[in-house]
Amino acid sequence: MQEEHVMGKSAVTEKPFYFYVVFWGDRFRQYLIEYCLPSLLSPNNLPVLSGDANKFIFCTTSKDWEVLGRTQIFSTLQNYIQPHFIEIPMAPPDRSGCEHMGIGHKLATQMAHRDGAYGVFLTPDLMVSDGTVRALRRHAQAGASVVLVSALRFGEEPLFQNLKAAGVLHSPDESSDLRQALVITGRQMVAAGMRSLHSETKRYEWDASYFTNFPSACWWRVPGEEGIVLHSFSWAPMLLDYNTINAHDTTTLDTWTIDGDYVYRNFGNNSNIHVVTDSDEMMLISWSPLEDRPQSLTPNPIKMLPIVGQMIKGGILRASLLSGLFDPLRRCLFFRPVRWHSRALTPVWHATEARAARVLRRYAWDLDASSAHHAHPLWKLFLVPWLLVARIWIVLAHLSQYRSRLAARLFAALRGDREAWARIARRIGLMLRWIRGAEVKNP
């Protein structure tokens, strides 16, 4: 908040909100038009903002900007916020989409920092619950410098089907230009999302026999409820107060997306960071086709064993915490339980949260700065060699998952490709650091 003095009286004015999204191409432009923008136009989102300094920054190609500008949803958007265009080129074939998005993110965040605005990070393949912007505004007024919301992937096909069955989405033959607002509550999102998990997200379930070999999250089903208790490394920065930072570090955006370690580099880990732990407060849902980087859900017989299976999972979890791929802020936030629920909370939620906490204490008793729990010395003595087994497990699983890509690179190296040799050497070094338990630096 800022103060202006008008005729001897103090009047409080809001810093502007800058929403920014990076996209290009027909597919993601259509996601933006049909789902993202309509969800932002629900009654308790963009319509609650006041003032004419707020901006919606579109980082896209000139062609996509022209097509977007001809839509009815764009005309409606202008009633609530000022659109702003930043041109970016189409992604070159030799550059990943994540890297190319960094171009737009860098330009948009530099603009927000220059103007001392609140930045709101969006992607085109995303919907937010009604009340999200109202909550962001409330936290901004309370002095939050950052607001983070947990973000996992859902399967596009079942998600849209379940939202339509719930009466939330319009029928496919109805023009998206007829839709002015898409009103979805957090509970409706959770109800549809729990039936629409992408295979990547399914593998983060702690009790699953196909539990992942490198978790970006862990979650537990709540018995008798349509919801989960979630512990996550993956967070979307929904609000960033650029007026609170002096030097703006955009290094992350050269090779990574904004949901990497960008927040930690610029805002650190301080008490002004608000973490959304209840889907009723705000919820976002993003998706990709089920066939986009699908994960195997084949049961692993070793992980199904009563004691050994739990130990393998625990070792994998601890190894990921210590891998260095997650910055200190995200490692700290991993221990915060998040409730995604489609109905009112009941006492059974506390039991599930306690169970999840026991698992984390068992394998990461010393990594939670807010916990005073200590492991028994004998347990530590037993766990240390077991972690070596878990780290070797991760390396072997990595080799198996990417065997075709690694084989192609090896053949290229044998044909004299020096860059292939260099990439193989880097990969070997990475795997040796994993096995030793040494920190792996972020990209």
C-alpha positions as CSV (number, residue, x, y, z in Angstrom):
1,M,0.0,0.0,0.0
2,Q,1.1,3.6,-0.7
3,E,-0.1,6.8,0.9
4,E,-1.1,10.0,-1.0
5,H,-1.8,13.3,0.7
6,V,-4.9,15.0,-0.7
7,M,-5.8,18.5,0.6
8,G,-4.3,17.7,4.0
9,K,-5.8,14.3,4.4
10,S,-4.1,10.9,4.1
11,A,-5.6,8.6,1.5
12,V,-4.5,5.1,1.0
13,T,-4.1,3.9,-2.6
14,E,-3.3,0.4,-3.9
15,K,-0.2,-0.4,-5.9
16,P,-1.3,-1.7,-9.3
17,F,-1.7,-5.4,-10.0
18,Y,0.1,-6.7,-13.1
19,F,-1.2,-10.0,-14.4
20,Y,1.1,-11.6,-16.9
21,V,0.9,-14.6,-19.2
22,V,3.2,-16.0,-21.8
23,F,1.8,-18.0,-24.7
24,W,2.0,-18.6,-28.4
25,G,0.2,-20.9,-31.0
26,D,-3.4,-21.9,-31.6
27,R,-3.6,-24.5,-28.8
28,F,-2.5,-22.3,-25.9
29,R,-4.3,-19.2,-27.2
30,Q,-7.5,-21.2,-27.2
31,Y,-6.9,-22.4,-23.6
32,L,-6.5,-18.8,-22.6
33,I,-9.6,-17.6,-24.4
34,E,-11.9,-20.5,-23.3
35,Y,-10.7,-21.2,-19.8
36,C,-8.1,-18.9,-18.2
37,L,-9.6,-15.5,-19.0
38,P,-13.2,-16.5,-18.2
39,S,-12.2,-17.9,-14.8
40,L,-10.5,-14.5,-14.1
41,L,-13.7,-12.7,-15.0
42,S,-15.8,-14.5,-12.3
43,P,-17.4,-12.0,-9.8
44,N,-14.7,-12.3,-7.1
45,N,-11.7,-12.1,-9.3
46,L,-10.8,-9.2,-11.7
47,P,-14.1,-7.3,-11.0
48,V,-13.0,-6.7,-7.4
49,L,-10.0,-4.6,-8.4
50,S,-10.2,-0.8,-8.3
51,G,-8.3,1.9,-10.1
52,D,-7.2,2.1,-13.7
53,A,-3.5,1.4,-13.3
54,N,-3.9,-2.4,-13.2
55,K,-2.6,-4.2,-16.3
56,F,-2.9,-7.6,-18.0
57,I,0.3,-8.2,-19.8
58,F,0.2,-10.6,-22.7
59,C,3.6,-11.8,-23.9
60,T,2.9,-13.4,-27.2
61,T,3.4,-13.1,-31.0
62,S,1.9,-10.4,-33.1
63,K,-0.3,-12.9,-34.8
64,D,-1.7,-14.3,-31.5
65,W,-2.2,-10.8,-30.2
66,E,-4.2,-9.9,-33.3
67,V,-6.4,-12.9,-33.0
68,L,-6.9,-12.5,-29.3
69,G,-7.9,-8.8,-29.8
70,R,-10.8,-9.8,-32.0
71,T,-12.5,-12.0,-29.4
72,Q,-15.5,-11.0,-27.3
73,I,-13.8,-12.2,-24.1
74,F,-10.9,-9.7,-24.8
75,S,-13.5,-6.9,-25.1
76,T,-15.1,-7.9,-21.8
77,L,-11.7,-8.1,-20.1
78,Q,-11.0,-4.4,-21.0
79,N,-14.0,-3.4,-18.8
80,Y,-12.0,-4.4,-15.8
81,I,-8.3,-4.1,-16.6
82,Q,-5.9,-2.5,-19.1
83,P,-4.4,-5.0,-21.6
84,H,-0.7,-4.5,-22.5
85,F,1.1,-6.3,-25.3
86,I,4.8,-7.4,-25.2
87,E,5.8,-9.1,-28.4
88,I,7.9,-12.3,-28.3
89,P,8.9,-14.5,-31.3
90,M,7.7,-18.0,-31.9
91,A,9.8,-20.7,-30.1
92,P,12.7,-21.9,-32.3
93,P,12.8,-25.7,-32.9
94,D,16.0,-26.1,-30.9
95,R,14.6,-24.4,-27.8
96,S,12.3,-26.0,-25.2
97,G,9.0,-24.3,-24.5
98,C,10.0,-23.8,-20.8
99,E,13.2,-21.9,-21.9
100,H,11.3,-19.8,-24.4
101,M,8.7,-18.8,-21.9
102,G,11.5,-17.2,-19.9
103,I,11.8,-14.5,-22.5
104,G,8.3,-13.2,-21.9
105,H,8.6,-13.7,-18.1
106,K,11.8,-11.7,-18.0
107,L,10.2,-8.8,-19.9
108,A,7.0,-8.8,-17.8
109,T,8.7,-9.1,-14.5
110,Q,11.1,-6.3,-15.3
111,M,8.1,-4.1,-16.1
112,A,6.4,-5.0,-12.9
113,H,9.6,-4.3,-10.9
114,R,10.2,-1.0,-12.7
115,D,6.6,0.1,-11.8
116,G,6.7,-1.3,-8.2
117,A,3.6,-3.4,-8.9
118,Y,2.1,-6.6,-7.6
119,G,2.9,-9.3,-10.1
120,V,0.4,-12.1,-10.6
121,F,1.8,-15.2,-12.5
122,L,-0.5,-17.1,-14.9
123,T,-0.2,-19.7,-17.6
124,P,-2.7,-20.1,-20.4
125,D,-3.6,-23.7,-19.4
126,L,-4.8,-22.7,-16.0
127,M,-8.1,-21.8,-14.3
128,V,-8.4,-20.1,-10.9
129,S,-11.3,-20.5,-8.4
130,D,-13.7,-17.7,-7.8
131,G,-12.4,-15.5,-5.0
132,T,-8.7,-15.9,-5.9
133,V,-8.1,-12.3,-6.8
134,R,-10.1,-11.1,-3.8
135,A,-7.9,-13.2,-1.6
136,L,-4.7,-11.9,-3.3
137,R,-5.9,-8.3,-2.8
138,R,-6.6,-9.0,0.9
139,H,-3.1,-10.5,1.4
140,A,-1.5,-7.6,-0.4
141,Q,-3.3,-5.2,1.9
142,A,-2.0,-7.2,4.9
143,G,1.6,-6.8,3.8
144,A,2.3,-10.1,2.1
145,S,5.3,-9.9,-0.3
146,V,4.6,-13.3,-1.8
147,V,1.5,-15.6,-2.1
148,L,2.2,-19.2,-3.1
149,V,-0.3,-21.8,-4.2
150,S,0.5,-25.5,-4.7
151,A,0.3,-26.6,-8.3
152,L,0.2,-30.1,-9.8
153,R,-0.8,-31.5,-13.2
154,F,-4.2,-32.8,-14.1
155,G,-5.2,-34.8,-17.2
156,E,-6.9,-32.5,-19.8
157,E,-9.4,-35.0,-21.2
158,P,-10.9,-36.3,-17.9
159,L,-10.7,-32.8,-16.3
160,F,-12.9,-31.1,-18.9
161,Q,-15.2,-34.1,-19.0
162,N,-15.7,-34.0,-15.2
163,L,-16.2,-30.2,-15.1
164,K,-18.8,-30.4,-17.9
165,A,-20.6,-33.2,-16.0
166,A,-20.6,-30.9,-12.9
167,G,-22.3,-28.2,-15.0
168,V,-19.3,-25.9,-14.7
169,L,-18.2,-25.8,-18.4
170,H,-20.3,-25.0,-21.4
171,S,-21.0,-27.6,-24.0
172,P,-18.4,-28.0,-26.8
173,D,-20.7,-26.6,-29.5
174,E,-21.3,-23.4,-27.6
175,S,-19.1,-20.5,-28.8
176,S,-16.6,-19.5,-26.2
177,D,-17.3,-15.9,-27.1
178,L,-20.7,-16.2,-25.6
179,R,-19.2,-17.0,-22.2
180,Q,-18.4,-13.9,-20.2
181,A,-17.3,-15.5,-17.0
182,L,-16.5,-19.0,-15.7
183,V,-17.4,-19.3,-12.1
184,I,-15.8,-22.3,-10.3
185,T,-15.3,-22.8,-6.6
186,G,-12.3,-24.4,-5.0
187,R,-14.4,-27.3,-4.0
188,Q,-15.7,-27.9,-7.5
189,M,-12.1,-27.8,-8.8
190,V,-11.0,-30.4,-6.2
191,A,-14.0,-32.7,-6.9
192,A,-13.2,-32.7,-10.7
193,G,-9.5,-32.7,-10.2
194,M,-9.4,-35.8,-7.9
195,R,-11.0,-37.8,-10.7
196,S,-8.7,-36.3,-13.3
197,L,-5.1,-36.7,-12.0
198,H,-2.4,-36.9,-14.6
199,S,-0.2,-40.0,-14.3
200,E,2.7,-37.8,-13.1
201,T,0.6,-36.6,-10.2
202,K,-0.8,-40.1,-9.5
203,R,2.7,-41.3,-8.9
204,Y,3.2,-38.8,-6.0
205,E,0.7,-40.8,-3.9
206,W,2.6,-42.1,-0.9
207,D,0.6,-45.3,-0.5
208,A,0.7,-46.2,-4.2
209,S,2.7,-49.3,-5.3
210,Y,4.0,-47.2,-8.2
211,F,5.2,-44.3,-6.1
212,T,7.6,-42.1,-8.1
213,N,11.4,-42.4,-8.1
214,F,11.8,-38.7,-7.7
215,P,8.9,-36.9,-6.0
216,S,8.0,-33.2,-6.6
217,A,5.2,-33.8,-4.1
218,C,3.8,-36.4,-1.8
219,W,0.1,-36.8,-1.0
220,W,-2.2,-38.9,1.1
221,R,-5.9,-39.7,0.5
222,V,-8.3,-38.8,3.3
223,P,-10.5,-41.9,4.0
224,G,-14.1,-41.3,3.1
225,E,-13.4,-37.9,1.6
226,E,-12.9,-36.6,-1.9
227,G,-9.6,-34.8,-1.1
228,I,-6.0,-35.2,-0.2
229,V,-3.4,-33.9,2.3
230,L,-0.5,-32.6,0.1
231,H,3.2,-31.9,0.8
232,S,4.7,-30.2,-2.2
233,F,7.9,-28.8,-3.8
234,S,5.8,-27.3,-6.6
235,W,4.4,-23.8,-6.0
236,A,2.9,-21.2,-8.3
237,P,3.8,-17.6,-7.3
238,M,0.4,-16.0,-7.5
239,L,1.4,-12.7,-6.0
240,L,4.8,-11.0,-5.9
241,D,5.2,-7.5,-4.4
242,Y,8.0,-6.0,-6.6
243,N,8.1,-2.9,-4.5
244,T,9.8,-4.9,-1.7
245,I,12.9,-5.8,-3.7
246,N,15.7,-3.6,-4.8
247,A,17.9,-5.8,-7.1
248,H,15.8,-7.9,-9.5
249,D,17.5,-11.2,-10.3
250,T,16.2,-12.7,-13.6
251,T,19.0,-15.3,-13.9
252,T,16.6,-18.1,-13.4
253,L,14.5,-17.0,-16.4
254,D,17.5,-17.6,-18.8
255,T,17.1,-21.4,-18.6
256,W,14.1,-22.1,-16.4
257,T,10.5,-21.0,-15.7
258,I,9.4,-18.6,-13.1
259,D,8.2,-21.4,-10.8
260,G,11.8,-22.5,-10.4
261,D,14.0,-20.7,-7.9
262,Y,13.1,-17.3,-9.1
263,V,11.0,-16.5,-6.0
264,Y,13.8,-17.6,-3.6
265,R,16.4,-15.6,-5.5
266,N,14.4,-12.4,-5.2
267,F,12.3,-12.8,-2.0
268,G,14.3,-15.3,0.0
269,N,12.5,-17.1,2.8
270,N,10.8,-14.6,5.1
271,S,7.8,-14.2,7.3
272,N,6.0,-12.1,4.7
273,I,5.4,-15.1,2.4
274,H,1.9,-16.4,2.6
275,V,1.3,-20.1,1.7
276,V,-2.2,-21.2,0.8
277,T,-2.9,-24.4,2.7
278,D,-6.6,-24.7,2.1
279,S,-8.3,-25.0,-1.3
280,D,-11.3,-23.0,0.0
281,E,-9.1,-19.9,0.1
282,M,-7.9,-20.2,-3.4
283,M,-7.3,-23.0,-5.9
284,L,-5.8,-23.2,-9.3
285,I,-6.0,-26.1,-11.7
286,S,-3.7,-26.6,-14.7
287,W,-3.6,-29.5,-17.2
288,S,-1.9,-31.3,-20.1
289,P,-3.1,-34.1,-22.3
290,L,-2.8,-37.6,-20.7
291,E,-0.3,-38.5,-23.4
292,D,2.0,-35.6,-22.6
293,R,5.0,-37.2,-20.8
294,P,2.9,-40.1,-19.3
295,Q,4.3,-41.9,-16.3
296,S,4.2,-45.7,-15.7
297,L,1.6,-46.8,-13.2
298,T,2.8,-50.4,-13.2
299,P,3.0,-51.6,-9.6
300,N,6.5,-52.2,-8.3
301,P,6.6,-55.4,-6.2
302,I,9.4,-54.1,-4.0
303,K,7.5,-51.0,-3.1
304,M,4.5,-53.1,-2.2
305,L,6.4,-54.9,0.6
306,P,5.1,-53.9,4.1
307,I,8.4,-52.7,5.6
308,V,11.0,-52.7,2.8
309,G,8.7,-50.8,0.5
310,Q,8.2,-48.0,3.0
311,M,11.9,-47.8,3.5
312,I,12.5,-47.5,-0.2
313,K,10.0,-44.7,-0.5
314,G,11.4,-43.0,2.5
315,G,14.9,-43.2,1.1
316,I,13.7,-41.8,-2.2
317,L,11.9,-38.9,-0.4
318,R,15.0,-38.0,1.6
319,A,17.3,-38.2,-1.4
320,S,15.1,-35.8,-3.3
321,L,15.0,-33.4,-0.3
322,L,18.8,-33.5,-0.3
323,S,19.3,-33.4,-4.1
324,G,19.9,-29.7,-4.3
325,L,17.3,-29.4,-7.1
326,F,14.9,-27.6,-4.8
327,D,15.9,-24.3,-3.3
328,P,15.8,-23.7,0.5
329,L,12.4,-22.0,0.3
330,R,10.7,-24.9,-1.4
331,R,12.5,-27.4,0.9
332,C,11.1,-25.5,3.9
333,L,7.6,-25.3,2.4
334,F,7.5,-29.0,1.7
335,F,6.7,-29.6,5.4
336,R,3.6,-27.5,5.2
337,P,0.4,-29.6,4.8
338,V,-2.0,-28.4,2.2
339,R,-5.7,-29.5,2.2
340,W,-7.5,-30.0,-1.1
341,H,-11.1,-30.8,-0.2
342,S,-14.4,-30.9,-2.0
343,R,-16.6,-30.9,1.2
344,A,-16.5,-29.5,4.7
345,L,-13.5,-30.6,6.7
346,T,-14.1,-33.3,9.4
347,P,-11.9,-34.7,12.2
348,V,-10.6,-37.4,9.9
349,W,-8.5,-34.8,8.2
350,H,-6.4,-34.3,11.3
351,A,-5.7,-38.0,11.5
352,T,-4.4,-38.1,7.9
353,E,-2.3,-35.0,8.5
354,A,-0.8,-36.6,11.6
355,R,0.0,-39.8,9.6
356,A,1.7,-37.8,6.9
357,A,3.7,-35.8,9.5
358,R,4.9,-39.1,11.1
359,V,6.2,-40.3,7.7
360,L,8.1,-37.0,7.2
361,R,9.6,-37.1,10.7
362,R,10.7,-40.7,10.2
363,Y,12.8,-39.9,7.1
364,A,13.5,-36.2,7.3
365,W,13.5,-35.5,11.1
366,D,16.5,-33.1,10.7
367,L,15.4,-31.3,7.6
368,D,12.3,-29.5,9.0
369,A,13.5,-26.3,10.6
370,S,10.1,-25.9,12.4
371,S,10.2,-29.3,14.0
372,A,11.8,-30.2,17.3
373,H,11.6,-33.9,16.7
374,H,14.8,-36.0,16.7
375,A,15.3,-39.5,15.5
376,H,16.6,-42.3,17.7
377,P,20.4,-42.8,17.2
378,L,19.9,-46.4,16.2
379,W,17.4,-45.4,13.6
380,K,20.0,-42.9,12.2
381,L,22.6,-45.6,12.1
382,F,20.3,-47.9,10.2
383,L,19.0,-45.2,7.8
384,V,22.4,-43.9,6.6
385,P,23.4,-47.0,4.6
386,W,19.8,-47.4,3.5
387,L,19.9,-44.0,1.9
388,L,22.8,-45.1,-0.3
389,V,20.5,-47.9,-1.6
390,A,17.8,-45.4,-2.3
391,R,20.1,-43.1,-4.2
392,I,21.4,-45.9,-6.3
393,W,17.7,-46.9,-6.9
394,I,17.0,-43.3,-8.2
395,V,20.0,-43.5,-10.6
396,L,19.0,-46.9,-12.0
397,A,15.4,-45.7,-12.4
398,H,16.6,-42.6,-14.2
399,L,18.7,-44.7,-16.6
400,S,15.8,-47.0,-17.3
401,Q,13.3,-44.2,-17.9
402,Y,15.6,-42.4,-20.4
403,R,17.3,-45.4,-21.9
404,S,16.3,-44.7,-25.5
405,R,17.5,-41.1,-25.3
406,L,20.7,-42.1,-23.6
407,A,21.4,-44.8,-26.2
408,A,20.9,-42.3,-29.0
409,R,23.3,-39.9,-27.3
410,L,25.9,-42.7,-26.9
411,F,25.7,-43.7,-30.6
412,A,26.2,-40.0,-31.5
413,A,29.2,-39.9,-29.3
414,L,30.7,-43.0,-30.8
415,R,30.3,-41.4,-34.2
416,G,32.5,-38.6,-33.0
417,D,30.0,-36.0,-31.8
418,R,31.9,-34.0,-29.2
419,E,28.9,-32.3,-27.7
420,A,27.3,-35.8,-27.1
421,W,30.5,-36.8,-25.2
422,A,30.3,-33.6,-23.1
423,R,26.6,-34.3,-22.3
424,I,27.3,-37.9,-21.3
425,A,30.2,-36.7,-19.1
426,R,27.9,-34.2,-17.4
427,R,25.2,-36.8,-16.9
428,I,27.7,-39.2,-15.3
429,G,28.9,-36.5,-13.0
430,L,25.3,-35.8,-12.0
431,M,24.6,-39.4,-11.2
432,L,27.8,-39.7,-9.2
433,R,26.7,-36.7,-7.1
434,W,23.3,-38.3,-6.6
435,I,24.9,-41.5,-5.3
436,R,27.3,-39.6,-3.0
437,G,24.4,-37.5,-1.7
438,A,26.2,-34.3,-2.8
439,E,24.2,-31.2,-3.7
440,V,23.2,-30.8,-7.3
441,K,23.1,-27.2,-8.4
442,N,20.0,-25.9,-10.1
443,P,20.1,-25.1,-13.8
